[in-house]
Amino acid sequence: MNTILPYIKNKALTSEKVQNRVKELILELRVNKVLSAHHLLYILDHIDETSLEYLFKQASEAKQPFYGNNVYLRALIEISNYCNKGCFYCGISRHNNRVNRYRLTVEDILTSCDKAYELGYRTFVLQAGEDPRLTKETVVKLIQKIKQRHKDTRITLSLGEQDKATYQAWFDAGADRYLLRHETASKTLYKAIHSNDMSYENRRQCLYNLKAIGYQVGAGFMVGLPGQTNEHLVEDLIYLKQLNPHMVGIGPYLCHEDTKLKGNASGTLNETLVMLALVRLSLPKVLLPSTTALGTVDETGREQGLLAGANVFMPNVGPTEYKKDYEIYQNKICVTDTTETCYICVRGRISQYQHQVNFGVGDHVDIERMTSYDR
């Protein structure tokens, strides 16, 4: 079973001829924005330290024509950790009876939006487990209240799999974007990490429905899942190229000891950075978050993500007392930070890595940004 980047600890550098070929393929991906599955696999199987820096340089340069060194801040609010799904990797799965469950009140959410808006955030990300109390009507009312208070903003939802009518109602109410990671493009691997009541086909259909409705759509996957191979990761790259989403969320798999996958090794920083960079080269216009999970595996992980092609940060602006309970993975950073201290911290970190915060709404470069879009 091959997995990317074992070379850093486990093997000597490969030959100069091989690394030159890796660089040739990286450049071909940069220029043509597409490679065959065979060539993508060659990169993952052979990349080492001598070609890694080259990959990151190409990815960083690929975002420049569209976003420069701008980093868009999204105000993340984790509104509920109730979930009726049984994903084997997730700490807030219905199977975990050790979770301290919570739901934010409407006032909690609106207050969090108000504070974030005052600091300059212009996108609110409402994230939750698949909570049965977050009904179509409940979320419609919430979206409408936020947009009434802050008309010049974007609302991103990350509320899991829903039927098309629900997605349509939320879009009509004013939601602009939707994040739904496909998690893995491999049907076999998908089944291995989900309960039997979850459907690989339905996950994909949800993404197609979201695109058809008109959302700015975000897909994405985990790196380092138990049983994941380079072939699986190539499937992810090919699927994303076909789907052509506006956003792609990539993070390392981080093992949670209260899940069915307990005891497995987590994904690593470098493995994830490689996939970030390859996605940037394949989809140069994509909005690409540098996730909190990257900052959990390495103190400067999020900043290194920027150097590998990422251009979005998503600080948590919800009530501090609930942050520790949204524990999809363990040891998450920043759970004791207030909205204000987190904001100051991320601005400083971003500037130290020769990037700058952009206070716009941060739409995908192909989305019309005229006033008429502010629904």
C-alpha positions as CSV (number, residue, x, y, z in Angstrom):
1,M,0.0,0.0,0.0
2,N,1.5,3.3,-1.1
3,T,1.0,6.5,0.9
4,I,2.5,9.8,0.0
5,L,5.7,11.3,1.5
6,P,7.1,8.4,3.5
7,Y,10.5,9.6,2.2
8,I,11.0,12.2,4.9
9,K,11.6,9.7,7.6
10,N,11.9,6.4,5.8
11,K,14.0,6.5,2.7
12,A,16.8,8.2,0.9
13,L,16.2,10.7,-1.8
14,T,15.3,9.2,-5.2
15,S,17.4,9.7,-8.3
16,E,17.8,13.0,-9.9
17,K,16.3,11.6,-13.1
18,V,13.1,10.7,-11.2
19,Q,12.8,14.0,-9.5
20,N,13.3,15.9,-12.7
21,R,10.4,13.9,-14.1
22,V,8.3,14.7,-11.1
23,K,9.1,18.4,-11.7
24,E,8.2,18.1,-15.4
25,L,4.8,16.7,-14.5
26,I,4.2,19.4,-11.8
27,L,4.9,22.0,-14.4
28,E,2.7,20.3,-17.0
29,L,-0.2,20.4,-14.4
30,R,0.5,24.1,-13.7
31,V,0.3,24.9,-17.5
32,N,-2.5,22.6,-18.6
33,K,-4.4,22.3,-15.3
34,V,-4.9,18.6,-15.9
35,L,-2.9,15.4,-15.8
36,S,-3.7,11.7,-16.4
37,A,-4.3,9.5,-13.4
38,H,-1.1,7.7,-14.3
39,H,0.9,10.9,-14.1
40,L,-0.8,12.1,-10.9
41,L,0.1,8.8,-9.3
42,Y,3.7,9.1,-10.5
43,I,4.0,12.4,-8.6
44,L,2.5,11.0,-5.4
45,D,4.6,7.9,-5.6
46,H,7.9,9.6,-6.3
47,I,7.8,13.2,-4.9
48,D,10.5,13.8,-2.3
49,E,12.2,16.8,-0.6
50,T,14.0,17.8,-3.8
51,S,10.7,18.3,-5.7
52,L,8.4,19.2,-2.8
53,E,9.7,22.8,-2.6
54,Y,9.2,23.1,-6.4
55,L,5.6,21.9,-6.0
56,F,4.8,24.5,-3.4
57,K,6.4,27.3,-5.4
58,Q,4.3,26.4,-8.4
59,A,1.1,26.3,-6.4
60,S,1.8,29.6,-4.7
61,E,2.4,31.2,-8.0
62,A,-0.7,29.7,-9.5
63,K,-3.1,31.6,-7.2
64,Q,-1.4,35.0,-7.8
65,P,-3.2,36.0,-11.0
66,F,-6.6,35.5,-9.3
67,Y,-6.1,36.3,-5.6
68,G,-2.6,37.6,-5.1
69,N,-1.5,37.0,-1.5
70,N,-5.0,37.9,-0.2
71,V,-6.3,35.7,2.6
72,Y,-10.1,35.8,3.1
73,L,-11.4,35.4,6.6
74,R,-14.6,33.4,7.2
75,A,-16.3,33.7,10.5
76,L,-17.0,30.2,11.6
77,I,-19.9,29.5,14.0
78,E,-20.4,25.9,15.1
79,I,-24.1,26.1,15.9
80,S,-24.8,22.5,17.0
81,N,-22.9,19.4,17.7
82,Y,-25.9,17.1,17.6
83,C,-25.7,14.7,14.7
84,N,-27.8,11.8,13.6
85,K,-25.1,10.3,11.3
86,G,-22.6,7.6,12.3
87,C,-19.4,8.5,10.5
88,F,-16.7,6.3,12.0
89,Y,-14.0,9.0,12.1
90,C,-16.0,11.8,13.7
91,G,-16.0,12.7,17.4
92,I,-19.6,14.1,17.3
93,S,-21.0,11.0,15.6
94,R,-24.3,9.7,17.1
95,H,-22.2,6.7,18.3
96,N,-20.2,8.8,20.8
97,N,-22.1,9.0,24.1
98,R,-19.3,11.0,25.7
99,V,-20.0,14.2,23.8
100,N,-21.4,17.2,25.8
101,R,-24.1,18.1,23.3
102,Y,-25.2,21.7,22.7
103,R,-27.3,23.9,20.4
104,L,-26.7,27.6,20.2
105,T,-29.7,29.8,20.5
106,V,-30.7,32.2,17.7
107,E,-29.5,35.1,19.9
108,D,-26.1,33.3,20.4
109,I,-25.7,33.1,16.7
110,L,-26.8,36.6,15.9
111,T,-24.5,38.0,18.6
112,S,-21.6,36.1,17.2
113,C,-22.4,37.5,13.7
114,D,-22.6,41.0,15.1
115,K,-19.2,40.7,16.9
116,A,-17.6,39.3,13.8
117,Y,-19.1,42.0,11.5
118,E,-17.7,44.7,13.8
119,L,-14.2,43.2,13.4
120,G,-14.5,43.2,9.6
121,Y,-15.7,39.7,8.7
122,R,-18.1,39.6,5.7
123,T,-18.8,35.9,5.5
124,F,-20.5,33.8,8.2
125,V,-20.1,30.1,8.1
126,L,-22.8,28.2,9.9
127,Q,-21.7,24.7,10.6
128,A,-23.3,21.8,12.5
129,G,-23.8,18.1,12.7
130,E,-26.9,16.8,10.9
131,D,-29.1,18.0,13.8
132,P,-32.8,17.0,13.2
133,R,-33.9,20.2,14.9
134,L,-32.2,22.3,12.2
135,T,-35.2,22.0,10.0
136,K,-35.8,23.7,6.7
137,E,-38.0,26.3,8.3
138,T,-35.7,27.0,11.3
139,V,-32.7,27.6,9.1
140,V,-34.7,29.8,6.7
141,K,-35.7,32.1,9.6
142,L,-32.1,32.2,10.8
143,I,-30.7,33.1,7.4
144,Q,-33.3,35.8,7.0
145,K,-32.4,37.4,10.4
146,I,-28.7,37.4,9.6
147,K,-29.2,39.0,6.2
148,Q,-31.6,41.6,7.6
149,R,-28.9,42.7,10.0
150,H,-25.9,42.4,7.6
151,K,-27.0,42.8,4.0
152,D,-23.5,43.2,2.6
153,T,-22.3,39.7,3.7
154,R,-22.2,36.1,2.4
155,I,-23.7,33.2,4.4
156,T,-22.1,29.8,4.0
157,L,-23.9,26.8,5.3
158,S,-22.3,23.5,6.3
159,L,-25.2,21.4,7.5
160,G,-24.7,18.1,5.8
161,E,-26.9,16.1,3.4
162,Q,-30.4,17.5,2.7
163,D,-33.0,17.1,0.0
164,K,-33.0,19.4,-2.9
165,A,-36.1,21.3,-1.8
166,T,-34.4,22.2,1.5
167,Y,-31.3,23.4,-0.2
168,Q,-33.5,25.5,-2.5
169,A,-35.4,27.0,0.4
170,W,-32.1,28.0,2.1
171,F,-30.7,29.5,-1.1
172,D,-34.0,31.5,-1.6
173,A,-33.7,32.8,1.9
174,G,-30.3,34.2,1.3
175,A,-27.6,31.5,1.7
176,D,-24.8,32.0,-0.8
177,R,-22.4,29.1,-0.3
178,Y,-22.6,25.5,0.8
179,L,-19.7,23.3,2.1
180,L,-20.1,19.6,1.8
181,R,-16.9,17.6,1.7
182,H,-17.3,14.5,-0.5
183,E,-14.8,13.0,2.0
184,T,-13.3,10.5,-0.5
185,A,-14.0,9.8,-4.1
186,S,-13.4,6.1,-3.6
187,K,-16.7,4.2,-3.1
188,T,-14.9,1.4,-1.3
189,L,-13.1,3.8,1.1
190,Y,-16.3,5.8,1.7
191,K,-18.1,2.6,2.8
192,A,-15.2,1.7,5.1
193,I,-15.6,5.0,7.1
194,H,-19.4,5.4,7.2
195,S,-22.3,3.6,8.7
196,N,-24.6,1.6,6.4
197,D,-27.3,4.2,6.4
198,M,-25.0,6.6,4.5
199,S,-24.8,6.6,0.8
200,Y,-21.9,7.4,-1.4
201,E,-24.2,8.1,-4.3
202,N,-26.4,10.5,-2.3
203,R,-23.4,12.5,-1.1
204,R,-22.5,13.2,-4.7
205,Q,-26.1,13.9,-5.7
206,C,-26.2,16.6,-3.0
207,L,-23.2,18.3,-4.5
208,Y,-24.8,18.2,-8.0
209,N,-28.0,19.6,-6.5
210,L,-26.2,22.4,-4.8
211,K,-24.5,23.4,-8.0
212,A,-27.7,23.3,-10.0
213,I,-29.4,25.6,-7.6
214,G,-26.7,28.2,-7.8
215,Y,-24.7,28.0,-4.6
216,Q,-21.0,28.6,-4.5
217,V,-20.2,25.0,-3.7
218,G,-17.4,23.5,-1.6
219,A,-16.3,19.9,-1.7
220,G,-13.2,18.3,-0.2
221,F,-11.6,15.3,1.4
222,M,-9.4,14.0,4.2
223,V,-5.8,13.0,3.8
224,G,-4.3,10.1,5.8
225,L,-7.5,8.0,6.3
226,P,-6.9,4.4,7.5
227,G,-6.6,2.3,4.3
228,Q,-6.2,5.3,2.0
229,T,-3.7,4.9,-0.8
230,N,-2.2,7.2,-3.4
231,E,-4.7,5.7,-5.9
232,H,-7.5,6.9,-3.7
233,L,-6.0,10.4,-3.6
234,V,-5.7,10.4,-7.4
235,E,-9.5,9.6,-7.5
236,D,-10.1,12.7,-5.4
237,L,-8.1,14.9,-7.7
238,I,-9.9,13.6,-10.8
239,Y,-13.3,13.9,-9.2
240,L,-12.7,17.5,-8.1
241,K,-11.6,18.4,-11.6
242,Q,-14.8,17.0,-13.0
243,L,-17.0,18.6,-10.3
244,N,-15.2,22.0,-10.6
245,P,-16.3,23.4,-7.2
246,H,-15.8,26.9,-6.1
247,M,-14.2,25.8,-2.8
248,V,-12.2,22.8,-1.7
249,G,-11.7,21.9,1.9
250,I,-8.7,19.5,2.6
251,G,-7.5,18.5,6.0
252,P,-5.5,15.8,7.6
253,Y,-7.5,12.9,9.1
254,L,-7.0,13.3,12.8
255,C,-7.8,10.2,14.9
256,H,-10.3,10.6,17.7
257,E,-10.1,7.9,20.4
258,D,-13.9,7.9,21.0
259,T,-14.6,6.7,17.5
260,K,-14.7,3.4,15.7
261,L,-11.4,4.3,14.0
262,K,-9.6,4.8,17.3
263,G,-6.0,3.7,17.4
264,N,-5.1,4.6,13.8
265,A,-2.4,6.9,12.8
266,S,-3.4,10.5,11.8
267,G,-2.6,12.2,8.6
268,T,0.4,14.4,8.4
269,L,1.1,18.0,7.6
270,N,3.2,17.3,4.5
271,E,0.8,14.8,3.1
272,T,-2.0,17.4,3.3
273,L,0.2,20.2,1.9
274,V,1.0,18.1,-1.2
275,M,-2.7,17.6,-1.9
276,L,-3.5,21.3,-1.3
277,A,-0.8,22.2,-3.8
278,L,-2.0,19.7,-6.4
279,V,-5.6,21.0,-6.1
280,R,-4.4,24.6,-6.6
281,L,-2.6,23.6,-9.7
282,S,-5.6,21.7,-11.1
283,L,-8.1,24.4,-10.1
284,P,-6.2,27.6,-9.9
285,K,-9.2,29.8,-9.3
286,V,-10.5,27.7,-6.4
287,L,-11.0,29.1,-2.9
288,L,-8.8,26.9,-0.7
289,P,-8.9,27.0,3.1
290,S,-5.9,26.4,5.3
291,T,-7.8,24.5,8.0
292,T,-7.6,24.5,11.7
293,A,-6.7,20.8,11.5
294,L,-3.5,21.8,9.8
295,G,-2.7,24.1,12.8
296,T,-3.5,21.2,15.1
297,V,-0.9,18.9,13.5
298,D,1.7,21.6,13.4
299,E,2.0,25.0,15.1
300,T,2.6,26.8,11.8
301,G,0.5,24.4,9.7
302,R,-2.1,26.9,8.6
303,E,0.6,29.4,7.6
304,Q,2.4,26.7,5.6
305,G,-0.9,26.0,3.9
306,L,-0.8,29.5,2.5
307,L,2.6,28.8,1.0
308,A,1.2,25.7,-0.6
309,G,-1.6,27.6,-2.4
310,A,-4.3,28.1,0.2
311,N,-6.0,31.5,0.5
312,V,-8.8,31.2,3.2
313,F,-8.8,31.1,7.0
314,M,-11.9,30.2,9.0
315,P,-11.5,31.4,12.6
316,N,-14.1,30.3,15.1
317,V,-16.2,33.2,16.3
318,G,-18.8,31.3,18.2
319,P,-19.2,31.5,22.0
320,T,-16.0,30.4,23.6
321,E,-17.7,28.1,26.2
322,Y,-18.9,25.8,23.4
323,K,-15.9,25.6,21.2
324,K,-14.3,22.6,23.1
325,D,-17.5,20.5,22.6
326,Y,-17.4,20.6,18.8
327,E,-14.8,18.0,18.8
328,I,-14.7,16.2,15.4
329,Y,-11.1,15.5,16.3
330,Q,-9.1,15.8,19.5
331,N,-6.7,18.5,20.7
332,K,-8.1,21.2,18.4
333,I,-6.4,24.5,18.7
334,C,-7.9,27.9,19.7
335,V,-10.8,26.5,21.7
336,T,-10.2,28.9,24.6
337,D,-9.7,32.0,22.4
338,T,-12.2,34.8,22.3
339,T,-13.4,36.1,19.0
340,E,-11.2,39.2,19.4
341,T,-8.0,37.4,20.5
342,C,-8.3,34.9,17.7
343,Y,-8.8,37.7,15.1
344,I,-5.7,39.5,16.3
345,C,-3.7,36.3,16.3
346,V,-4.6,35.2,12.8
347,R,-4.0,38.6,11.3
348,G,-0.5,38.6,12.8
349,R,0.2,35.1,11.7
350,I,-0.9,35.8,8.1
351,S,1.2,39.0,7.9
352,Q,4.3,37.1,9.1
353,Y,4.0,34.9,6.0
354,Q,3.9,37.7,3.5
355,H,0.2,37.5,3.0
356,Q,-2.6,40.0,3.9
357,V,-6.1,39.8,5.1
358,N,-8.7,40.8,2.6
359,F,-11.9,42.3,4.1
360,G,-14.1,41.7,1.1
361,V,-16.8,39.0,0.9
362,G,-14.2,36.8,-0.9
363,D,-16.3,35.3,-3.7
364,H,-14.8,32.9,-6.2
365,V,-13.1,35.0,-8.8
366,D,-15.7,33.9,-11.5
367,I,-18.7,35.0,-9.4
368,E,-20.1,38.4,-10.4
369,R,-19.5,40.8,-7.5
370,M,-21.9,43.5,-8.5
371,T,-24.4,44.9,-6.1
372,S,-27.1,42.9,-7.7
373,Y,-25.6,39.8,-6.3
374,D,-26.3,40.9,-2.7
375,R,-29.6,39.1,-2.4
